[in-house]
Amino acid sequence: MSQESAMPPKAGPASPNDPLPIAIHPPVLFELGDVVATPPALRLIEKRGANVLDLLRRHQRCEWDAMCAEDRDANWQAVLSGESRIFSSFDIGKEGDPAVVWVITEWDRSVTTVLLPSCY
Protein backbone atom coordinates (compact mmCIF):
# COMPACT_ATOMS: atom_id res chain seq x y z
CA MET A 1 0.00 0.00 0.00
CA SER A 2 1.39 3.40 -0.91
CA GLN A 3 1.95 6.13 1.64
CA GLU A 4 -0.61 8.30 -0.14
CA SER A 5 -3.44 5.74 0.11
CA ALA A 6 -2.78 5.23 3.82
CA MET A 7 -3.44 8.89 4.59
CA PRO A 8 -6.91 9.81 5.89
CA PRO A 9 -9.08 11.90 3.55
CA LYS A 10 -9.07 15.65 4.04
CA ALA A 11 -12.12 17.24 5.62
CA GLY A 12 -14.29 19.58 3.60
CA PRO A 13 -14.56 20.04 -0.15
CA ALA A 14 -11.54 19.34 -2.38
CA SER A 15 -12.15 22.58 -4.27
CA PRO A 16 -14.40 25.62 -3.78
CA ASN A 17 -16.88 24.21 -6.32
CA ASP A 18 -17.30 20.83 -4.57
CA PRO A 19 -20.39 20.51 -2.37
CA LEU A 20 -20.01 20.38 1.39
CA PRO A 21 -20.95 17.10 3.05
CA ILE A 22 -24.29 17.18 4.86
CA ALA A 23 -25.44 15.32 7.94
CA ILE A 24 -27.67 12.36 7.16
CA HIS A 25 -29.03 12.10 10.69
CA PRO A 26 -30.18 14.76 13.12
CA PRO A 27 -27.61 15.75 15.75
CA VAL A 28 -27.61 14.28 19.23
CA LEU A 29 -29.02 16.76 21.74
CA PHE A 30 -27.58 15.52 25.04
CA GLU A 31 -24.81 13.34 26.45
CA LEU A 32 -25.45 9.80 27.67
CA GLY A 33 -22.76 9.55 30.34
CA ASP A 34 -21.90 5.96 31.25
CA VAL A 35 -24.18 3.46 29.52
CA VAL A 36 -25.42 0.40 31.38
CA ALA A 37 -28.04 -2.21 30.52
CA THR A 38 -29.90 -4.88 32.42
CA PRO A 39 -29.32 -8.48 31.29
CA PRO A 40 -33.05 -9.01 30.51
CA ALA A 41 -33.04 -5.94 28.25
CA LEU A 42 -29.94 -7.13 26.39
CA ARG A 43 -31.47 -10.61 25.94
CA LEU A 44 -34.71 -9.14 24.55
CA ILE A 45 -32.86 -6.77 22.21
CA GLU A 46 -30.80 -9.67 20.85
CA LYS A 47 -33.83 -11.98 20.58
CA ARG A 48 -35.77 -9.36 18.59
CA GLY A 49 -32.86 -8.58 16.28
CA ALA A 50 -32.63 -4.99 17.46
CA ASN A 51 -29.45 -3.04 18.13
CA VAL A 52 -28.73 -1.34 21.44
CA LEU A 53 -26.58 1.32 19.74
CA ASP A 54 -29.48 2.17 17.43
CA LEU A 55 -31.80 2.57 20.43
CA LEU A 56 -29.27 4.84 22.15
CA ARG A 57 -28.93 6.98 19.00
CA ARG A 58 -32.72 7.26 18.70
CA HIS A 59 -32.87 8.28 22.38
CA GLN A 60 -30.22 10.99 21.85
CA ARG A 61 -31.98 12.25 18.72
CA CYS A 62 -35.22 12.64 20.66
CA GLU A 63 -37.24 10.15 18.60
CA TRP A 64 -40.26 10.14 20.89
CA ASP A 65 -43.08 9.94 18.34
CA ALA A 66 -44.54 6.78 19.89
CA MET A 67 -44.73 8.32 23.37
CA CYS A 68 -47.64 10.28 24.78
CA ALA A 69 -47.61 14.07 24.51
CA GLU A 70 -47.07 14.49 28.26
CA ASP A 71 -43.91 12.34 28.21
CA ARG A 72 -42.60 14.05 25.06
CA ASP A 73 -43.14 17.48 26.62
CA ALA A 74 -41.38 16.40 29.81
CA ASN A 75 -38.45 15.11 27.77
CA TRP A 76 -38.13 18.33 25.77
CA GLN A 77 -38.19 20.32 29.00
CA ALA A 78 -35.45 18.04 30.39
CA VAL A 79 -33.32 18.44 27.26
CA LEU A 80 -33.67 22.23 27.29
CA SER A 81 -33.20 22.72 31.02
CA GLY A 82 -30.66 19.98 31.70
CA GLU A 83 -32.31 19.47 35.07
CA SER A 84 -34.47 16.35 34.66
CA ARG A 85 -34.12 12.79 33.46
CA ILE A 86 -34.85 11.89 29.84
CA PHE A 87 -37.01 8.83 29.23
CA SER A 88 -37.53 6.95 25.96
CA SER A 89 -39.73 3.97 25.27
CA PHE A 90 -39.20 1.86 22.16
CA ASP A 91 -41.32 -1.04 20.95
CA ILE A 92 -38.94 -3.44 19.21
CA GLY A 93 -41.59 -6.10 18.78
CA LYS A 94 -43.70 -7.09 15.84
CA GLU A 95 -47.30 -6.14 15.19
CA GLY A 96 -49.44 -7.91 17.76
CA ASP A 97 -46.36 -8.96 19.76
CA PRO A 98 -44.97 -5.88 21.53
CA ALA A 99 -41.54 -5.84 23.14
CA VAL A 100 -40.88 -2.59 24.98
CA VAL A 101 -37.43 -1.35 25.98
CA TRP A 102 -36.86 1.78 28.03
CA VAL A 103 -33.83 4.06 27.86
CA ILE A 104 -33.39 6.52 30.74
CA THR A 105 -30.70 9.19 31.04
CA GLU A 106 -30.33 10.58 34.55
CA TRP A 107 -30.94 14.27 35.25
CA ASP A 108 -27.19 15.04 35.52
CA ARG A 109 -26.41 13.08 32.30
CA SER A 110 -24.00 10.86 34.25
CA VAL A 111 -25.64 7.51 33.41
CA THR A 112 -28.00 6.11 30.79
CA THR A 113 -29.72 2.82 31.52
CA VAL A 114 -31.29 0.43 29.01
CA LEU A 115 -33.91 -1.70 30.73
CA LEU A 116 -37.27 -3.40 30.49
CA PRO A 117 -40.30 -1.85 32.19
CA SER A 118 -40.45 -4.92 34.46
CA CYS A 119 -36.93 -4.09 35.73
CA TYR A 120 -37.83 -0.57 36.82
C-alpha positions as CSV (number, residue, x, y, z in Angstrom):
1,M,0.0,0.0,0.0
2,S,1.4,3.4,-0.9
3,Q,2.0,6.1,1.6
4,E,-0.6,8.3,-0.1
5,S,-3.4,5.7,0.1
6,A,-2.8,5.2,3.8
7,M,-3.4,8.9,4.6
8,P,-6.9,9.8,5.9
9,P,-9.1,11.9,3.6
10,K,-9.1,15.6,4.0
11,A,-12.1,17.2,5.6
12,G,-14.3,19.6,3.6
13,P,-14.6,20.0,-0.2
14,A,-11.5,19.3,-2.4
15,S,-12.1,22.6,-4.3
16,P,-14.4,25.6,-3.8
17,N,-16.9,24.2,-6.3
18,D,-17.3,20.8,-4.6
19,P,-20.4,20.5,-2.4
20,L,-20.0,20.4,1.4
21,P,-21.0,17.1,3.1
22,I,-24.3,17.2,4.9
23,A,-25.4,15.3,7.9
24,I,-27.7,12.4,7.2
25,H,-29.0,12.1,10.7
26,P,-30.2,14.8,13.1
27,P,-27.6,15.8,15.8
28,V,-27.6,14.3,19.2
29,L,-29.0,16.8,21.7
30,F,-27.6,15.5,25.0
31,E,-24.8,13.3,26.5
32,L,-25.5,9.8,27.7
33,G,-22.8,9.6,30.3
34,D,-21.9,6.0,31.2
35,V,-24.2,3.5,29.5
36,V,-25.4,0.4,31.4
37,A,-28.0,-2.2,30.5
38,T,-29.9,-4.9,32.4
39,P,-29.3,-8.5,31.3
40,P,-33.0,-9.0,30.5
41,A,-33.0,-5.9,28.2
42,L,-29.9,-7.1,26.4
43,R,-31.5,-10.6,25.9
44,L,-34.7,-9.1,24.5
45,I,-32.9,-6.8,22.2
46,E,-30.8,-9.7,20.9
47,K,-33.8,-12.0,20.6
48,R,-35.8,-9.4,18.6
49,G,-32.9,-8.6,16.3
50,A,-32.6,-5.0,17.5
51,N,-29.5,-3.0,18.1
52,V,-28.7,-1.3,21.4
53,L,-26.6,1.3,19.7
54,D,-29.5,2.2,17.4
55,L,-31.8,2.6,20.4
56,L,-29.3,4.8,22.2
57,R,-28.9,7.0,19.0
58,R,-32.7,7.3,18.7
59,H,-32.9,8.3,22.4
60,Q,-30.2,11.0,21.8
61,R,-32.0,12.2,18.7
62,C,-35.2,12.6,20.7
63,E,-37.2,10.2,18.6
64,W,-40.3,10.1,20.9
65,D,-43.1,9.9,18.3
66,A,-44.5,6.8,19.9
67,M,-44.7,8.3,23.4
68,C,-47.6,10.3,24.8
69,A,-47.6,14.1,24.5
70,E,-47.1,14.5,28.3
71,D,-43.9,12.3,28.2
72,R,-42.6,14.0,25.1
73,D,-43.1,17.5,26.6
74,A,-41.4,16.4,29.8
75,N,-38.4,15.1,27.8
76,W,-38.1,18.3,25.8
77,Q,-38.2,20.3,29.0
78,A,-35.5,18.0,30.4
79,V,-33.3,18.4,27.3
80,L,-33.7,22.2,27.3
81,S,-33.2,22.7,31.0
82,G,-30.7,20.0,31.7
83,E,-32.3,19.5,35.1
84,S,-34.5,16.4,34.7
85,R,-34.1,12.8,33.5
86,I,-34.9,11.9,29.8
87,F,-37.0,8.8,29.2
88,S,-37.5,7.0,26.0
89,S,-39.7,4.0,25.3
90,F,-39.2,1.9,22.2
91,D,-41.3,-1.0,21.0
92,I,-38.9,-3.4,19.2
93,G,-41.6,-6.1,18.8
94,K,-43.7,-7.1,15.8
95,E,-47.3,-6.1,15.2
96,G,-49.4,-7.9,17.8
97,D,-46.4,-9.0,19.8
98,P,-45.0,-5.9,21.5
99,A,-41.5,-5.8,23.1
100,V,-40.9,-2.6,25.0
101,V,-37.4,-1.3,26.0
102,W,-36.9,1.8,28.0
103,V,-33.8,4.1,27.9
104,I,-33.4,6.5,30.7
105,T,-30.7,9.2,31.0
106,E,-30.3,10.6,34.6
107,W,-30.9,14.3,35.2
108,D,-27.2,15.0,35.5
109,R,-26.4,13.1,32.3
110,S,-24.0,10.9,34.2
111,V,-25.6,7.5,33.4
112,T,-28.0,6.1,30.8
113,T,-29.7,2.8,31.5
114,V,-31.3,0.4,29.0
115,L,-33.9,-1.7,30.7
116,L,-37.3,-3.4,30.5
117,P,-40.3,-1.9,32.2
118,S,-40.5,-4.9,34.5
119,C,-36.9,-4.1,35.7
120,Y,-37.8,-0.6,36.8
